[in-house]
Amino acid sequence: MNAPAAQTAIGPMVIVAADQYEQSPLIHDPWARRMLPLTGRLAASSTRWSVMRRLLISATEKKFDGGWASFLCRKRYIDDQLRAAHPGGIEAVVILGAGFDTRAYRMPELAGVRVCEVDLSTNIAAKTKALRRCFGAVPSHVTLLPVDFEANDLTRRLDDAGFNRTQPVFYIWEAVTQYLTDDAVRSTMDHLAGAAPGSSLAFTFVRQDFLDGEHLYGARAAYDEFVVNKRLWKFGLHPDQVPEFLAGYGWHQREQVGAQEYSERYLRPAGRSMNASPIERAVYAQR
């Protein structure tokens, strides 16, 4: 992953921070704004005024129709799967491409669980700085691990950090796969193939037909920026091929969700009139 890809960690967390000012936040996150670097904190703080929030939502939607709701709903969905799996004996959580994710700090279920946040060294340095600013130090149950999925041996790096694969682990791989090459995705899946029985995996992917330009789903601007011009989005999957893809590494898809499920479970119950994008989907799988 390159530097521009690393910088994409900020935007989704600004959206989570902005959502805290809504009457019914989809995710309750007291740390989203505080964890961000200064520019992100300023952007998030401005959204306390509804007119600024509406402007930011409008700008996001012009580039990525349904993107605002999708960023929130995918995170809420993964949170729900993590909470449901926790009583079953998850002994550790590994967040692949963690960015400024706050789950280890806002979810009480993880207070006594070892959490490893994996990301590029640039993001790990920024996260370390943020945690020191917010908590005075990196919380004792959290390990920050610099890894380049394109260049480093993930298994060796996690083993060296004490996260071996003999215990059930809940892996989170949110909004990362599209930024990786096919080789890097499959190298990561090779690591996940060694996960212990009882482990879980929640990840997101971008539809291959969007990357191929066959269907743009109202997101021409996002396609031009991320696929054509910057060439940041590389890897995709066809939704109906995901079960076979996972089975090749010993995983079983338990559920796959997208815009329709997000609307039914989260948006309409919260009284939100916005739609989610069909471009990105989320998967929950088990071993």
C-alpha positions in Angstrom: 0.0 0.0 0.0 1.3 3.5 -0.8 1.1 6.9 0.9 -2.1 8.0 -0.8 -3.8 4.8 0.3 -2.6 5.5 3.9 -4.2 8.9 3.9 -7.7 7.4 3.2 -7.8 6.4 6.9 -9.0 9.9 7.9 -12.1 10.5 5.8 -14.3 7.6 7.1 -13.5 8.5 10.8 -14.5 12.2 10.1 -17.9 10.8 9.0 -18.2 8.8 12.2 -17.3 11.8 14.2 -19.8 14.0 12.3 -22.5 11.3 12.9 -22.2 11.9 16.7 -24.1 15.2 16.2 -27.1 13.4 14.7 -30.1 12.8 16.9 -29.6 9.0 16.6 -26.0 8.2 15.7 -25.6 4.9 14.0 -22.4 4.3 16.0 -21.8 5.8 19.4 -18.2 6.8 19.3 -16.9 9.4 21.8 -13.3 8.9 20.5 -13.8 9.4 16.7 -13.1 13.1 16.7 -10.5 13.1 19.4 -8.4 10.3 17.7 -8.1 12.2 14.4 -5.1 14.4 13.5 -5.6 18.2 13.8 -7.1 18.7 10.3 -9.5 15.9 10.9 -10.5 17.2 14.3 -11.2 20.6 12.8 -13.3 19.2 10.0 -15.3 17.0 12.4 -15.8 19.8 14.9 -17.3 22.0 12.2 -20.1 19.5 11.7 -21.6 20.2 15.1 -23.5 22.8 13.0 -26.1 21.1 10.9 -25.5 23.3 7.9 -21.8 22.2 7.8 -22.8 18.6 8.3 -25.2 18.8 5.4 -22.5 20.4 3.2 -20.1 17.6 4.0 -22.7 15.0 3.3 -23.5 16.6 0.0 -19.9 16.8 -1.1 -19.4 13.1 -0.2 -22.6 12.1 -2.1 -21.6 13.9 -5.2 -18.4 11.8 -5.4 -19.8 8.5 -4.0 -23.6 8.2 -4.1 -24.6 6.4 -0.9 -21.1 6.5 0.4 -21.9 8.4 3.6 -24.4 5.9 4.8 -22.3 2.9 3.6 -19.2 4.1 5.6 -21.3 4.2 8.8 -23.3 1.0 8.2 -20.3 -1.2 7.4 -18.7 -0.2 10.7 -22.0 -0.8 12.6 -22.4 -4.2 10.9 -18.9 -5.3 11.9 -19.4 -4.0 15.4 -22.6 -6.1 15.6 -20.8 -9.3 14.5 -18.0 -8.7 16.9 -20.4 -8.2 19.8 -22.3 -11.4 18.9 -19.0 -13.4 18.6 -17.5 -12.2 21.9 -19.4 -14.4 24.3 -18.4 -17.5 22.2 -14.8 -17.3 23.3 -13.0 -14.9 21.0 -9.6 -14.5 22.8 -8.0 -11.8 20.6 -9.0 -9.3 17.9 -6.7 -8.4 15.0 -7.7 -5.3 13.0 -6.0 -5.4 9.6 -5.6 -1.9 8.2 -6.8 -0.3 11.4 -6.2 3.4 10.6 -7.9 5.5 13.2 -10.4 2.8 14.2 -11.6 3.2 17.8 -13.2 -0.2 18.5 -10.5 -1.1 21.1 -11.3 2.1 23.1 -15.1 2.5 22.7 -16.3 -1.0 23.0 -16.5 -2.3 26.6 -16.5 -5.9 25.3 -12.9 -5.5 24.3 -11.6 -4.1 27.6 -10.2 -7.4 28.6 -9.3 -8.7 25.1 -6.0 -8.5 23.4 -6.3 -6.3 20.3 -3.7 -5.9 17.6 -4.0 -3.0 15.2 -2.1 -3.6 12.0 -1.3 -0.9 9.5 1.4 0.9 7.5 4.1 2.4 9.6 2.9 5.9 8.8 -0.5 5.2 10.2 0.9 3.4 13.2 3.0 6.4 14.0 -0.1 8.7 13.7 -2.2 6.3 15.8 0.5 6.1 18.5 0.6 9.9 18.7 -3.2 10.1 18.9 -3.4 7.5 21.7 -0.7 9.3 23.7 -2.7 12.5 23.3 -6.0 10.9 24.4 -4.9 8.4 27.0 -1.3 9.4 27.9 0.0 6.1 26.5 -1.1 3.2 24.3 -3.6 1.2 26.4 -2.1 -2.0 27.7 -4.5 -4.4 25.9 -3.6 -2.9 22.5 -0.6 -3.7 20.3 0.2 -1.4 17.4 1.9 -3.4 14.6 3.5 -1.8 11.5 3.0 -4.0 8.5 3.0 -3.5 4.8 0.6 -6.1 3.3 2.4 -5.8 0.0 5.9 -6.4 1.4 5.9 -8.0 4.8 5.2 -11.5 6.1 2.0 -11.0 8.1 2.3 -14.3 9.9 5.8 -13.7 11.1 5.0 -10.2 12.2 1.9 -11.3 14.2 3.8 -14.3 15.7 6.6 -12.0 16.8 4.0 -9.7 18.5 2.6 -12.7 20.4 -0.6 -13.1 18.3 -0.2 -16.8 17.3 -2.9 -18.7 15.5 -3.5 -21.4 18.2 -6.4 -19.4 19.7 -9.6 -18.1 18.3 -9.2 -14.7 16.8 -11.7 -12.2 15.4 -10.2 -10.7 12.3 -11.5 -7.3 11.0 -10.5 -6.2 7.5 -12.6 -3.1 6.8 -12.2 -1.0 3.7 -8.8 -2.3 2.9 -8.9 -5.1 0.2 -9.7 -2.7 -2.6 -6.3 -0.9 -2.0 -4.3 -4.1 -2.3 -3.0 -6.0 -5.3 -4.3 -9.5 -5.9 -1.1 -10.9 -4.6 -1.3 -9.0 -1.3 -4.9 -10.0 -0.7 -4.1 -13.7 -1.3 -1.0 -13.5 0.8 -3.1 -12.2 3.7 -5.7 -14.9 3.0 -2.8 -17.4 3.2 -2.2 -16.2 6.8 -5.9 -16.4 7.6 -6.0 -20.0 6.3 -4.0 -20.9 9.4 -6.5 -19.4 11.9 -7.7 -21.6 14.7 -11.1 -23.2 14.7 -13.7 -20.8 16.2 -12.1 -17.8 14.6 -14.2 -15.2 12.8 -13.5 -12.8 9.9 -15.4 -9.6 9.0 -14.3 -7.9 5.9 -15.5 -5.6 3.1 -14.9 -5.7 -0.6 -15.7 -3.6 -3.7 -17.7 -5.1 -6.5 -15.6 -6.2 -9.5 -18.1 -4.9 -12.0 -17.5 -1.4 -10.6 -13.8 -1.7 -10.9 -14.2 -3.0 -14.4 -16.4 0.0 -15.3 -19.4 -2.2 -16.2 -21.7 -0.6 -13.6 -20.8 2.7 -11.9 -23.8 2.7 -9.4 -24.0 6.5 -9.4 -20.4 6.9 -8.5 -18.7 8.1 -11.7 -16.6 10.6 -9.8 -15.3 8.0 -7.3 -14.6 5.6 -10.2 -12.6 8.3 -12.1 -10.6 9.2 -8.9 -9.9 5.9 -7.2 -9.8 3.5 -10.2 -8.8 5.5 -13.3 -6.7 8.5 -12.2 -5.1 7.6 -8.8 -5.3 3.8 -9.4 -5.8 3.3 -5.7 -8.6 0.7 -6.0 -7.2 -2.6 -7.5 -8.9 -5.6 -6.0 -12.5 -6.6 -6.2 -14.8 -9.6 -6.1 -18.1 -10.6 -7.6 -20.6 -11.1 -4.7 -21.6 -14.6 -5.8 -18.0 -15.7 -6.0 -17.2 -14.8 -2.4 -18.2 -18.2 -0.8 -15.9 -20.1 -3.1 -13.1 -17.6 -2.6 -13.3 -18.0 1.1 -13.7 -21.8 1.0 -10.3 -22.0 -0.8 -8.7 -20.7 2.5 -10.9 -22.8 4.8 -13.5 -20.2 5.7 -17.3 -20.4 5.4 -19.4 -17.4 4.6 -22.1 -17.0 7.1 -23.6 -13.8 5.8 -23.0 -11.2 3.1 -24.7 -7.8 3.3 -25.0 -4.6 1.3 -27.2 -1.6 0.6 -30.5 -3.4 1.1 -29.6 -4.9 4.5 -28.1 -1.7 5.7 -31.3 0.1 4.9 -33.5 -2.5 6.7 -31.3 -2.9 9.8 -29.8 0.5 10.4 -31.0 3.4 8.3 -34.8 3.1 8.4 -35.0 2.1 12.1 -32.9 5.3 12.8 -35.2 7.4 10.7 -32.5 8.1 8.1 -33.8 8.9 4.6 -30.4 8.4 2.9 -29.5 5.3 0.9 -26.3 3.2 1.1 -24.2 2.4 -1.9 -24.2 -1.0 -3.5 -20.5 -0.7 -4.6 -19.1 -2.1 -1.3 -20.3 -5.1 0.5 -19.5 -6.7 3.9 -19.0 -10.4 4.7 -19.0 -12.3 8.0 -17.2 -15.7 7.9 -16.2 -18.4 10.3 -13.8 -21.3 10.6 
